[in-house]
Each structure stands twice: as C-alpha cells, then as structure tokens.
Amino acid sequence: MRPALAGVIAALTLGGATPLPQTTGTPGNPQFEGADPHAMMIDGEMWVFPTGGPKEQTGSTAGSWDADRFGAWSSRDLRQWTARGELIRRDQIKWIGDDGAKEHFLWAPGVATRNGQYYLYFSVGPQNPTPSRIGVAVADRPQGPYRDIGKPLVTGGNGFEAIDPMVFVDPKTNIAYLYAGGSAGAKLRVWQMADDMVSIVREMPVATPKNFTEGAFVDYRNGTYYLSYSHGRFNGPDYSVHYATASSPLGPWRYRGAILTSDAKHQGPGHHSIVPTPDGKTLIVYHRWEQRPGPAPFKGERVVAIDRLSYAKDGTILPVRMTDGAAAPTLPVR
C-alpha cells in the first residue's frame, strides 16, 4: 500500500475529515465517483451516502463494484466535499454469511433520522443463488460509526428482490414507511416501521407503478406524495428516472412520466434522491455514466451528479437538464 493512500484510508477509517480533491479539475459535475446516492440536508450541509465512493478515499481499486463498505461525503457549497469516514464494513455485519453464499456485496444505502439517531438501511447481495436481504444499522451521528442490529430486516425470495431500501417519514402522520424492491422482479413493496425504526409493524398493500424497475424515493410537497424511481437496465442507456403521484404515501399512484433520461454526453442517469435546500430550491442527486450514446453494458465507474429539479404551476415535475462543471448548482453558504 502506498504511504499516501494508507494515510487517506486511516483518516477515513477513523472518521477523520479528509478534503476530497476534484478529480476533473473543474468544480461541479460530476461531483465524485460513486453510485446509488442517498442524499439529505443535515445542519446546512448536503450529505451523500453512496454505494462505493472515490477510490482514493475508500482504498478500493474497484470503486462501487467492490461494495464492501459504506462511506459518506458532505459539502456546504457543492464545490468542496469532505470525506466523513467509514460508516460500516461488510465484516462488521455478522449475519451476512448465514445464507452460505460465497461472496456478498453492500449496495444502495438509505438513511433516515429520528429521535436523535441515524438509521442506515442497506441492501446485501447477491440475489442468486440466495435471496438478497435488507439490513439496518444505527448511529448517534450521521458519520457513524453504525451498529448493525444483528439480523436482516427483510429477506427476498419468491420473485422479490430485497434491494434499494428507502425510509420515508410521513410529515402528516409521523408514520415511517420502508419502500424497497425492484430489478428483475420489478416489484415494489412497502412496510410500516415501528417507532424504533429497526422493526416492522406490518406490510402495507401497494401497487407497483408503471415503468418501475428499482430505486424508489418518496417525498412530499404541497399536499402531494411523489414516488420517483429508476426504470431500465442499470448499465444501459434506458436507465432513467420516472415518477408517479398520489394523495397518500401508499397510492394509488398516477404515473406522470420520465424526468431524467440519457442525453448526448451522459448515459443511464438514475438511482437518485430529491433534496429540498434551505434556500427554497430542490435538487436531484443521482449517478450517471460520463459517455456518449452507445450499446450496453456500459463499462467503468459511475459518478455522482447534482442538478436542479423544478416544478410546473400544477405541481408536475419538469424534465431535468443535466449539467457539467461549474454549470452545476451550488448551495448558498450561510
């Protein structure tokens, strides 16, 4: 291991704050390597929890494909990013080998907060030959360290893939719901969570919306619930973000169409988060492939990008325009 890299990894492992260099030499999009970003505002900063992350800070040679730990990155302005440390490693999840599979991967984290604690929900693959599973770990701070609860929260099977967890706390009722599922089975399932956020009360009936593949994300705005999600093959040009709306967090969902699709310079944008900012704007945080149109499967590393998300007067979401470099949005520094 090179000494410089060893120092970075030590800082990451110990929870130190390591400045993130801009790999492109241009501030803005793409922000950094990583996939499946869950993003949220915490104390005036944008926090991003991805699958993988910058190789120079995770110590990985395979980027998000390594999938053996989770980290977090934060920024006050979306120009300078700080590594917030290692949240949890695969070898700290003691139940992970109970299925007898030869290898396992950590994918698609989702973070929620309640009662002064942070909850990290995550997918454990592979799906075949054993079912995928969803776990949860708890911390006192967003940067962890996170403590696994000691057992899976949800186990897949019978055509359902237990992947891509997202927990939404309904602002009208304060009830927390876990949304998960997708990919080959392309089935969405929802569970009501207990107040402790680490156990399930019951599964809730919900219909899978049109063009749903994976990566559900739910938010609430002006009396309407928005369910957005990824459609298409994850490493192909049809990967994209679509959405549906409802008057309830459980539907019935009215399909509204695609809002983020491939263009001439970027392919397969998806697996996103929608984040309201303190200045009243809304941002979409997602991953994409930095390449021109071409056949699947795409190769190489996905990158995290952040762009503006706007609404029409009737509340529908307008198509997102992907940006590069300094054209990407910023946060006002307070």
C-alpha positions in Angstrom: 0.0 0.0 0.0 1.4 3.4 -0.9 2.1 5.6 2.1 -0.1 8.5 0.9 -3.0 6.1 0.2 -2.5 4.5 3.6 -2.9 7.9 5.3 -6.1 8.7 3.5 -7.6 5.3 4.4 -6.5 5.7 8.0 -8.3 9.1 8.2 -11.4 7.6 6.6 -11.5 4.6 8.9 -11.0 6.7 12.0 -13.8 9.1 11.0 -11.4 12.0 10.1 -12.4 14.7 7.8 -10.4 14.4 4.6 -10.8 17.1 1.8 -12.0 15.5 -1.4 -9.9 16.6 -4.4 -11.8 17.4 -7.6 -10.8 14.6 -10.0 -11.8 16.6 -13.1 -10.0 19.8 -12.2 -13.4 21.6 -12.7 -15.7 22.2 -9.7 -19.2 20.9 -10.1 -20.5 18.0 -12.1 -19.6 15.2 -11.9 -19.0 15.6 -8.1 -17.1 12.3 -7.4 -17.1 8.6 -8.1 -20.0 6.6 -6.6 -23.4 5.1 -7.3 -26.9 4.9 -5.8 -26.5 8.1 -3.8 -28.9 8.8 -0.9 -28.7 12.5 -0.2 -30.1 14.7 2.5 -29.5 18.1 4.2 -28.0 17.9 7.7 -27.2 21.1 9.6 -26.9 23.1 6.5 -24.8 20.6 4.6 -25.6 18.3 1.8 -24.7 14.7 2.8 -24.3 12.0 0.2 -24.3 8.3 1.2 -23.4 6.3 -2.0 -22.5 2.8 -3.0 -18.7 2.9 -3.2 -17.1 6.3 -3.5 -13.8 7.9 -4.6 -11.2 5.2 -4.9 -8.5 7.4 -3.3 -10.6 7.7 -0.1 -12.2 4.2 0.1 -9.0 2.3 -0.5 -10.8 0.4 -3.3 -9.4 -0.5 -6.7 -12.8 -1.4 -8.0 -14.8 1.6 -6.9 -18.5 1.0 -6.3 -18.1 -2.5 -7.7 -16.1 -3.5 -4.6 -19.2 -2.8 -2.4 -17.6 -3.9 0.9 -18.3 -0.8 3.0 -20.2 2.4 3.1 -18.9 5.9 3.5 -20.3 9.4 3.4 -19.4 12.8 2.0 -20.7 16.3 2.8 -20.5 19.8 1.4 -21.8 23.2 2.4 -21.5 24.6 -1.2 -21.5 21.6 -3.5 -18.0 22.6 -4.6 -15.7 21.3 -1.8 -16.5 17.9 -0.4 -15.3 16.3 2.8 -15.0 12.6 3.5 -17.0 11.8 6.6 -15.5 8.5 7.3 -16.3 4.8 7.1 -19.9 4.1 8.3 -19.8 0.3 8.4 -17.9 -2.6 6.8 -19.1 -5.9 5.4 -17.2 -7.8 8.0 -19.0 -6.0 10.8 -22.4 -7.4 9.7 -22.2 -10.8 11.5 -25.3 -12.3 9.9 -24.1 -11.6 6.3 -22.7 -15.1 5.8 -25.7 -17.0 7.2 -27.1 -17.7 3.7 -24.0 -19.7 2.7 -23.2 -17.6 -0.4 -19.5 -17.4 -1.3 -19.5 -13.6 -1.7 -21.6 -10.7 -0.6 -22.0 -7.0 -1.7 -23.3 -3.9 0.1 -25.5 -1.8 -2.2 -27.8 1.2 -2.2 -27.8 2.8 1.2 -30.7 4.8 2.5 -30.5 7.0 5.7 -33.3 8.2 7.9 -33.2 10.1 11.2 -35.5 10.1 14.2 -35.3 10.6 18.0 -31.7 12.0 17.7 -30.4 8.9 16.0 -29.5 7.9 12.4 -30.6 4.7 10.7 -28.6 3.3 7.8 -30.7 0.9 5.6 -28.7 -1.2 3.1 -29.0 -4.0 0.6 -27.0 -7.2 0.8 -26.5 -9.1 -2.4 -26.2 -11.4 -4.3 -29.8 -12.1 -5.3 -28.9 -15.5 -6.8 -28.4 -18.3 -5.8 -29.6 -17.0 -2.3 -32.1 -14.2 -1.7 -31.0 -10.7 -1.3 -31.6 -9.1 2.1 -32.0 -5.6 3.7 -30.3 -4.7 6.9 -30.2 -1.7 9.2 -27.6 -0.2 11.4 -27.9 2.6 14.0 -25.6 5.6 14.9 -25.7 8.7 17.1 -24.2 10.8 14.3 -24.6 10.8 10.5 -20.9 9.8 10.1 -21.3 6.9 12.4 -19.9 4.5 13.4 -23.1 2.5 12.7 -24.0 -0.6 14.8 -25.8 -3.4 12.9 -28.9 -4.6 14.7 -27.8 -8.3 14.3 -30.3 -9.7 11.8 -31.8 -8.9 8.4 -34.9 -6.6 8.4 -36.3 -8.0 5.1 -35.3 -11.1 3.1 -36.2 -11.5 -0.5 -37.4 -14.6 -2.3 -40.3 -15.9 -4.5 -39.5 -13.4 -7.2 -39.0 -10.4 -4.9 -35.6 -8.8 -4.6 -35.0 -7.2 -1.3 -32.9 -4.2 -2.5 -32.8 -0.4 -2.6 -34.4 0.4 0.8 -35.7 3.9 1.4 -37.5 5.1 4.6 -39.9 8.0 4.4 -41.5 9.5 7.5 -44.9 10.9 6.6 -45.0 14.6 7.8 -48.8 14.4 8.1 -48.9 11.3 10.4 -45.3 10.8 11.6 -45.5 7.2 10.4 -42.4 5.8 8.9 -42.6 3.5 5.8 -39.9 1.3 4.3 -40.0 1.2 0.4 -37.9 -1.5 -1.3 -37.6 -3.9 -4.2 -37.2 -4.0 -7.9 -34.8 -5.1 -10.6 -35.6 -8.4 -12.3 -38.8 -8.9 -10.4 -39.6 -5.1 -10.7 -41.9 -5.3 -7.7 -42.3 -2.6 -5.1 -43.2 -3.4 -1.5 -43.9 -1.2 1.5 -43.8 -1.8 5.2 -44.9 0.3 8.1 -42.0 0.7 10.5 -42.2 0.7 14.3 -41.2 3.8 16.2 -37.8 2.2 16.9 -37.1 2.4 13.2 -35.5 -1.1 13.3 -38.5 -3.3 13.3 -41.6 -3.8 11.1 -45.2 -3.4 12.2 -46.8 -4.8 9.1 -46.6 -4.9 5.3 -48.9 -2.4 3.6 -50.7 -3.1 0.3 -49.4 -1.0 -2.6 -49.5 -1.3 -6.4 -46.2 -1.2 -8.4 -46.3 1.9 -10.6 -45.8 1.8 -14.3 -42.2 1.5 -15.6 -40.9 0.8 -12.1 -37.6 -1.1 -12.0 -35.8 -0.2 -8.7 -34.6 2.7 -6.5 -37.8 4.0 -5.0 -37.7 7.5 -3.5 -40.7 9.2 -1.8 -41.1 12.9 -0.9 -44.0 15.2 0.0 -44.8 18.6 -1.4 -47.8 20.8 -1.1 -50.2 18.0 -0.3 -48.9 15.6 -2.9 -46.8 12.5 -2.4 -44.2 11.9 -5.1 -42.9 8.4 -5.7 -39.9 8.6 -8.1 -37.9 5.6 -9.2 -35.4 4.2 -11.7 -36.5 2.4 -14.9 -34.5 0.2 -17.3 -31.2 -1.8 -17.1 -28.7 -0.3 -14.6 -25.8 -0.4 -17.1 -27.7 0.6 -20.2 -28.9 3.7 -22.0 -32.5 3.3 -21.0 -31.8 3.7 -17.3 -33.7 6.7 -16.2 -35.9 8.4 -13.6 -39.7 8.3 -13.7 -42.3 9.3 -11.2 -45.9 9.0 -10.0 -48.0 11.0 -7.6 -50.7 10.2 -5.0 -52.7 11.8 -2.2 -51.4 9.1 0.2 -47.9 7.6 0.8 -49.4 4.3 -0.3 -51.0 5.4 -3.5 -52.9 4.7 -5.7 -50.2 6.1 -7.9 -50.8 8.2 -11.0 -48.0 7.7 -13.5 -46.5 11.0 -14.6 -43.7 10.1 -16.9 -39.9 10.3 -17.2 -38.0 13.3 -15.7 -34.3 12.3 -16.1 -33.0 10.5 -19.2 -29.8 9.9 -21.2 -28.5 12.7 -23.4 -25.7 13.2 -25.9 -23.0 13.3 -23.2 -24.3 11.4 -20.2 -25.9 7.9 -20.1 -28.0 5.9 -17.7 -28.9 8.6 -15.1 -30.7 7.2 -12.1 -30.9 5.8 -8.6 -31.5 9.3 -7.2 -32.6 11.4 -4.2 -34.7 14.5 -4.2 -33.5 17.1 -1.7 -35.2 20.4 -0.8 -32.5 23.0 0.2 -32.6 25.8 2.8 -33.0 28.5 0.1 -36.2 27.0 -1.1 -34.8 25.2 -4.2 -35.0 21.5 -4.9 -32.1 19.4 -6.2 -31.8 15.9 -7.6 -28.8 13.8 -6.7 -28.1 10.8 -8.9 -25.5 8.7 -10.6 -24.7 8.6 -14.3 -22.1 7.3 -16.8 -19.9 10.0 -18.4 -20.0 8.9 -22.0 -21.8 9.4 -25.3 -24.5 7.1 -26.5 -23.5 3.5 -27.1 -24.6 -0.1 -26.6 -24.9 -1.7 -23.2 -23.4 -2.9 -21.0 -21.5 0.2 -20.0 -18.1 -0.2 -18.5 -16.1 1.8 -16.0 -17.2 3.7 -12.9 -20.4 5.6 -12.3 -20.2 9.2 -10.9 -22.5 11.2 -8.6 -24.0 14.4 -10.1 -26.4 17.0 -8.7 -28.8 19.1 -10.8 -31.8 21.4 -10.4 -35.3 20.0 -10.1 -38.2 22.3 -10.9 -42.0 22.1 -10.8 -44.7 23.5 -13.1 -47.5 25.5 -11.6 -49.7 22.4 -11.4 -47.1 20.6 -9.3 -45.8 18.3 -12.0 -42.0 17.8 -12.3 -40.3 19.4 -15.3 -37.7 17.4 -17.2 -34.2 17.7 -15.6 -31.4 19.1 -17.7 -28.0 17.5 -16.8 -25.1 19.9 -16.4 -21.3 19.8 -16.4 -18.6 21.6 -14.5 -19.5 25.0 -12.9 -23.0 24.9 -14.5 -24.0 22.6 -11.7 -26.0 24.1 -8.8 -24.4 25.4 -5.6 -25.7 25.9 -2.1 -25.6 29.4 -0.6 -23.0 29.5 2.2 -24.5 30.8 5.4 
